[in-house]
């Protein structure tokens, strides 16, 4: 399975960044338009993405005064041609998250 993996460093504590990412992704609903649902785990500050044709994870780790948001999506072979576009969209949306 091809994997798309993007990460973004965002200034802020882990919980604050998690809340901002969750709010942004739930508000934009660009994953929902693809038929995906995100199951958020507030204690671990992560989420799992489930859709009929792909799955993925969202993880947030703290690194000093900044946090690193990492989204990885596992695509089926049929969606391999869209790997570049998926990576581009994820990067674009992560860059818009503000704490």
Secondary structure, DSSP 8 states (H G I E B T S, - for coil): -EEEEEEEEEES-HHHHHHHHHHHHHHH-TTGGGT-EEEEETTTTEEEEE-SSEEEEEEEEEETTEEEEEEEEEE-GGGGGGHHHHHHHHHHHHHT---
